[in-house]
Amino acid sequence: MSILVRHLRFLVVFSLFAALAAPAFAQQTDMDPLAVRLAGKLKTGPTRVIVAGFLDSRDLRSPLGVQLASEFADALHRASPGLEFVSREEFNRVRREGLWTEDDAREFSVLRSLALELDARLLITGWYERRKESLQLTVQAFDFRKDRRVAEVSVTLPLTEERARLDEQPFGLRRCEKDPTPPKLSTEVPTAVFQPGKDGVGVPECVRCPGPTFTLEARAAKYVGRVVLKIIVTPEGRTANIRVEKGAKYGLTEAAVDAVKRWRFKPALLNGKPVPVETMIEVTFRLR
C-alpha cells in the first residue's frame, strides 16, 4: 500500500512539455535555489517525473498554484537536466486508455497507477501559504518505487503583484467539450435492488477497482485491518449508497470509501438487462 502524504489526495497534472524545452542558459529565478536543494536530495539519476499543480493553504487549486508549479518545474529542469517530465498529452492519452476521468486522475491511488503505465518514478507536488508580503512554499517529492516521500524543501518567496493577482483569481471552470449538461447517473438508491446470484440475477464484475491508499498514520502504527462496506452497484456499473459495516482506525475507513467510490463494474444482468444489486465489499490493509 502507498503512503498518503499531505496534499496528495487531489492533484492537478498539467503540461510542462513546452516550458521545459527552455535552454540551459535561461534566466535564473527565485525558484532556482529551492530546485537545487530538492535535486540534491533526489539522487535518482535519469528518471521520469509527474508534476502536480501546487495547492493553497486550504488544499485548493488556484491559478497561482499552477504558476508556481510551472516555475518550479522549469527551475528543477535547470538543476537536474536528467529528469524527464511527462507531458500533458502523454498523460491524458494513458488516462483515457485506462477509462479514468480527469477527476479520477486527481486521486493519488489513480496517479500511482498512471505512473506505472507511464514508467514515471517521481511525483512532485507542493503547497503554499500566503502571508502579508511573502509566500511560504513547501515542495515534496514522492518516489513510487520506494513508496514513500523522499524529499521535502521549503522557501519564503516575495509576494509580487503578479502572484497576488493570481492568488485572488478563482480557479477556472472546466470547458465543456460538447453538451454542457452532463449525463445523469444513477448515484441515488434505486427503488428496486436485487441480490446478485439469486433468482436469475447475475453478479457484477469489477472492471476498474484501484486499491486504497495506506495512510501515513496507519503505516507508522504498523496497523493491519480490514474495512467491510455494503454497496449498490448501479446499472451503469458505478457504486452508490456506500455503507460502512465494519470500520478501521487511522483513517483507513475513509481511504476505503474514497477508493470504492471510484470503482467501475460490469453491471449485473437480469434477462439480458443491467439491474442494480446490493453486495458486500471487503477491503484489507496489509503492510508489505
Legacy VTK file of the C-alpha trace (Angstrom):
# vtk DataFile Version 3.0
C-alpha trace
ASCII
DATASET POLYDATA
POINTS 288 float
0.000 0.000 0.000
1.153 3.538 -0.562
1.635 6.343 1.926
-0.808 9.187 1.695
1.348 12.292 2.077
-0.272 15.649 2.748
-1.890 17.247 -0.291
-1.663 14.103 -2.418
-5.377 13.348 -2.434
-6.455 15.881 -5.023
-3.943 16.872 -7.620
-3.887 18.659 -10.942
-1.457 17.435 -13.567
-0.647 19.993 -16.225
1.536 20.391 -19.263
5.212 21.127 -18.715
6.480 19.942 -22.072
6.815 23.305 -23.808
8.157 25.133 -20.785
10.794 22.506 -20.143
12.264 22.939 -23.583
13.925 26.148 -22.384
17.686 26.340 -22.946
20.096 25.685 -20.122
21.160 29.334 -20.033
17.633 30.530 -19.196
17.421 33.330 -16.656
17.605 32.293 -13.016
14.548 32.852 -10.813
13.815 32.825 -7.100
12.772 29.173 -7.541
16.248 28.005 -8.554
17.789 27.704 -5.056
14.800 25.612 -3.947
15.059 23.397 -7.024
18.799 22.884 -6.475
18.137 21.766 -2.901
15.446 19.309 -3.976
17.572 17.948 -6.826
20.405 17.330 -4.358
18.121 15.146 -2.253
16.659 13.061 -5.072
19.729 11.095 -6.212
17.670 9.029 -8.643
19.600 9.648 -11.852
17.695 9.909 -15.135
14.025 9.275 -14.398
10.531 10.326 -15.447
8.574 12.830 -13.371
4.924 13.827 -12.966
4.407 17.366 -11.666
1.156 18.381 -9.993
-0.215 21.875 -9.575
0.572 23.267 -6.136
-2.256 23.824 -3.641
-3.014 26.725 -1.337
-3.222 26.510 2.454
-6.826 25.260 2.176
-5.745 22.373 -0.085
-7.471 24.048 -3.039
-6.318 24.544 -6.613
-5.580 28.069 -7.790
-4.041 29.873 -10.775
-1.134 30.829 -8.525
-0.579 27.189 -7.596
-0.376 26.220 -11.263
2.037 29.088 -11.964
4.286 28.255 -9.003
4.443 24.610 -10.052
5.358 25.591 -13.603
8.107 27.938 -12.379
9.461 25.258 -10.061
9.445 22.640 -12.827
11.470 24.952 -15.069
13.951 25.517 -12.244
14.150 21.797 -11.464
14.867 21.060 -15.108
17.794 23.503 -14.973
19.041 21.985 -11.719
18.678 18.381 -12.890
18.625 18.082 -16.702
18.474 14.282 -16.475
14.858 14.389 -15.313
12.251 13.736 -17.996
8.877 15.359 -17.390
5.673 13.648 -18.527
3.789 15.866 -20.967
0.102 16.606 -20.610
-0.614 14.956 -23.965
1.006 11.678 -22.946
-0.583 11.752 -19.502
-4.083 12.310 -20.897
-3.650 9.632 -23.556
-2.805 6.997 -20.949
-5.585 8.282 -18.681
-8.196 7.920 -21.417
-6.935 4.461 -22.374
-7.484 3.409 -18.759
-11.028 4.880 -18.787
-10.149 7.303 -15.992
-11.782 10.718 -15.857
-9.953 13.957 -15.035
-11.474 13.838 -11.547
-10.223 10.264 -11.096
-6.717 11.401 -12.020
-6.700 13.823 -9.083
-6.721 10.863 -6.679
-3.340 9.643 -5.514
-4.118 5.950 -5.973
-5.103 6.597 -9.604
-1.999 8.719 -10.125
0.067 5.838 -8.839
-1.490 3.502 -11.404
-0.926 6.041 -14.165
2.687 6.485 -13.086
3.268 2.761 -13.526
1.825 2.898 -17.043
3.946 5.957 -17.865
7.092 4.496 -16.285
7.251 7.613 -14.087
9.083 7.254 -10.808
8.650 10.636 -9.117
5.658 12.799 -8.253
6.371 16.441 -7.420
3.731 18.363 -5.516
3.584 21.279 -3.127
1.525 23.817 -1.275
1.884 27.453 -0.341
0.702 29.768 2.407
0.171 33.439 1.694
1.452 35.880 4.264
1.408 39.659 4.398
4.254 40.289 1.965
5.512 36.796 1.188
4.631 33.223 0.296
5.778 30.196 2.260
6.204 27.388 -0.282
6.840 23.722 0.511
7.612 21.167 -2.201
7.644 17.390 -1.817
8.907 14.543 -3.977
7.262 11.128 -3.735
9.096 8.071 -5.090
6.634 5.492 -6.429
9.250 2.715 -6.443
10.224 3.267 -2.827
6.566 4.009 -1.994
7.454 6.938 0.223
8.275 10.624 0.306
11.957 11.081 -0.468
12.449 14.842 -0.215
10.846 17.992 1.140
12.122 21.557 0.847
10.683 24.947 1.776
11.368 28.554 0.883
9.966 32.025 1.502
9.177 33.850 -1.745
8.309 37.519 -2.252
4.631 38.210 -2.867
4.887 40.074 -6.162
1.975 41.931 -7.728
1.537 39.170 -10.303
1.488 36.444 -7.654
-1.002 38.380 -5.545
-3.235 38.853 -8.593
-3.113 35.159 -9.481
-3.862 34.168 -5.896
-7.007 36.295 -5.923
-8.326 34.804 -9.168
-10.828 31.939 -8.932
-9.751 28.689 -10.490
-11.244 28.498 -13.988
-14.212 26.292 -14.746
-13.611 23.278 -16.918
-14.505 23.889 -20.547
-17.440 21.851 -21.839
-16.478 19.669 -24.793
-19.932 19.350 -26.382
-23.029 19.212 -24.239
-22.704 21.497 -21.182
-25.204 19.316 -19.333
-23.528 16.111 -18.119
-25.483 12.862 -18.342
-27.433 11.978 -15.236
-26.095 8.892 -13.497
-27.883 6.592 -11.084
-25.924 7.501 -7.951
-29.034 7.556 -5.778
-30.522 4.414 -4.259
-32.678 2.688 -6.914
-36.267 1.842 -5.994
-35.778 -1.895 -6.712
-32.497 -3.514 -5.716
-31.653 -7.151 -6.414
-29.398 -9.684 -4.745
-26.591 -10.919 -7.018
-26.580 -14.605 -7.875
-30.229 -15.152 -6.932
-33.436 -15.562 -8.958
-31.659 -15.310 -12.274
-29.727 -12.152 -11.379
-26.081 -12.141 -12.435
-23.054 -10.974 -10.468
-21.314 -7.628 -11.176
-17.730 -7.916 -12.394
-15.044 -5.447 -11.390
-13.629 -3.619 -14.410
-11.504 -0.983 -12.698
-11.078 -1.199 -8.935
-7.929 0.661 -7.787
-6.820 -0.095 -4.260
-6.994 2.464 -1.449
-4.006 4.315 -0.071
-2.405 3.230 3.197
-2.398 6.301 5.431
0.807 7.580 6.987
-0.670 7.159 10.477
-1.566 3.511 9.854
1.863 2.759 8.434
3.602 4.406 11.398
1.496 2.295 13.779
2.100 -0.848 11.654
-1.642 -1.320 11.707
-3.264 -4.212 9.843
-7.016 -4.302 9.429
-9.986 -4.550 7.128
-12.978 -2.448 6.180
-16.302 -4.029 5.217
-18.681 -1.977 3.090
-22.172 -2.612 1.770
-22.698 -1.008 -1.623
-25.128 -0.866 -4.501
-23.741 -1.400 -7.988
-25.927 0.646 -10.322
-26.995 -0.371 -13.847
-24.247 1.958 -15.109
-21.647 -0.026 -13.176
-20.975 2.638 -10.556
-21.141 2.443 -6.761
-23.926 4.056 -4.753
-25.254 4.075 -1.188
-21.936 3.053 0.376
-22.445 1.982 3.990
-19.753 1.022 6.489
-20.441 -2.346 8.116
-17.024 -2.574 9.788
-14.501 0.246 10.014
-10.794 0.545 10.759
-8.580 3.052 12.580
-6.106 5.663 11.363
-8.249 6.986 8.521
-8.397 3.652 6.694
-12.198 3.624 6.656
-12.218 6.918 4.774
-9.480 5.662 2.449
-11.505 2.548 1.628
-14.692 4.521 0.975
-12.835 7.010 -1.239
-11.396 4.153 -3.289
-14.673 2.256 -3.671
-16.416 5.420 -4.867
-14.184 5.292 -7.950
-14.708 1.608 -8.715
-16.319 0.678 -12.001
-18.127 -2.596 -12.705
-19.675 -4.556 -15.495
-23.224 -4.460 -14.084
-25.264 -7.495 -13.111
-27.800 -8.641 -15.693
-31.358 -9.905 -15.400
-32.877 -11.220 -18.611
-30.081 -9.518 -20.517
-30.666 -6.076 -18.987
-28.457 -4.350 -16.370
-30.033 -4.075 -12.920
-28.927 -2.608 -9.567
-27.643 -5.085 -6.989
-26.569 -4.809 -3.360
-23.369 -6.552 -2.334
-20.660 -6.576 0.324
-17.096 -5.398 -0.283
-14.143 -6.222 1.967
-11.010 -4.071 1.748
-7.964 -5.491 3.524
-4.973 -3.365 4.545
-1.630 -5.111 4.986
1.896 -3.761 5.226
4.328 -5.147 2.687
LINES 1 289
288 0 1 2 3 4 5 6 7 8 9 10 11 12 13 14 15 16 17 18 19 20 21 22 23 24 25 26 27 28 29 30 31 32 33 34 35 36 37 38 39 40 41 42 43 44 45 46 47 48 49 50 51 52 53 54 55 56 57 58 59 60 61 62 63 64 65 66 67 68 69 70 71 72 73 74 75 76 77 78 79 80 81 82 83 84 85 86 87 88 89 90 91 92 93 94 95 96 97 98 99 100 101 102 103 104 105 106 107 108 109 110 111 112 113 114 115 116 117 118 119 120 121 122 123 124 125 126 127 128 129 130 131 132 133 134 135 136 137 138 139 140 141 142 143 144 145 146 147 148 149 150 151 152 153 154 155 156 157 158 159 160 161 162 163 164 165 166 167 168 169 170 171 172 173 174 175 176 177 178 179 180 181 182 183 184 185 186 187 188 189 190 191 192 193 194 195 196 197 198 199 200 201 202 203 204 205 206 207 208 209 210 211 212 213 214 215 216 217 218 219 220 221 222 223 224 225 226 227 228 229 230 231 232 233 234 235 236 237 238 239 240 241 242 243 244 245 246 247 248 249 250 251 252 253 254 255 256 257 258 259 260 261 262 263 264 265 266 267 268 269 270 271 272 273 274 275 276 277 278 279 280 281 282 283 284 285 286 287
